[in-house]
């Protein structure tokens, strides 16, 4: 089949870019599909994650994200022409390439993609959880924010209903979309499943994610203060990209400089998991929580807030990891201390984690994608 995948860019080191690169590579290399990855604001920047040479990359050259550095009024004035250009170039490319399957990451293209009669089945792939997606659209004005979100949310759902399928990542997320009857649950695949397994013997705790509010690293650092008081010989390493100033200030104010380290993103994160004994996810919400699955594949037991989104679909609480009541910082600290103080428990949880997470191996997940493609092609 000819498959076209759209996402804004490939230059970031985020989870979206990583997962789509991984799946596109598998579609091209293992399943032998003809794959095009379409972006809109890549321009000449280098692709962060390795992409198969069999995949063709095309860019519409209509950058929207850079505009967020500008004043709101300027962005509003520029938006209509940019959107017109984006829609025109996107639609023309679909008519020209004529894919069998078009997969979108559900950005602004969802407003028009179903009306493009290029013959392709249209699939939306949702990488977020619903609640925060419809909040804080206009920061600082709660009343206007509610009105805009009500209108925008209704319009957005109407566009989702027009797609052939919506792929959600977890069954928990499925329950958040009662208006949709075109959904299917397919989890993200593991990027790796190493032969090696963590010994769970080092005095290292790891967390991974962008340095943004949603990831809740501020709560993790507060929890780590309590952990550090009981176990000053253990260290916490947080790997990610973004603005780390506020987190650094928090670490400095809590005098955690020696035990809490903000690391830069690394391509070979697998090695860092294998060097660790405990993984912690402190997110306020997650679309899936791929980093939990990656840690488990390395035999590292996870501790996670039971936040909206994916952790509950991944962790079997008390068996291969621990779920903590959402945003309960003292409980998070206590569970980290529990695994630190009980090496046999964390080793056994790590062993079971590696076994149980095999259900997310890429070949198993991509079988579900192929079944979806076949069903849509048959339906046409």
Secondary structure, 3 states (H helix, E strand, C coil): CEEEEECCCCCCCCHHHHHHHHHHHHHHHCCCCEEEEEECCCCCCCCCCCCCCCCEEEECCCCCHHHHHCCHHHHHHHHHHHHHHHHHHHHHHHHHHCCCEEEECCCHHHHCHHHCCCCCEEEEECCCCHHHHCCCCCCCCHHHHHHHHHHHHHHHHHHHHCCCEEEECCHHHHCCCCCCCCEEECCCCCCCCCCCCCCCCCCEEEEECCCCHHHCHHHHHHHHHHHHHHCCCCEEEEECCCCCHHHHHHHHHCCCCCCEEEECCCCCHHHHHHCCCEEEECCCECCCCHHHHHHHHCCCEEEEECCECCHHHHCCECCCEEEECCCCHHHHHHHHHHHHHCHHHHHHHHHHHHHHHHHHCHHHHHHHHHHHHHHHHHHC
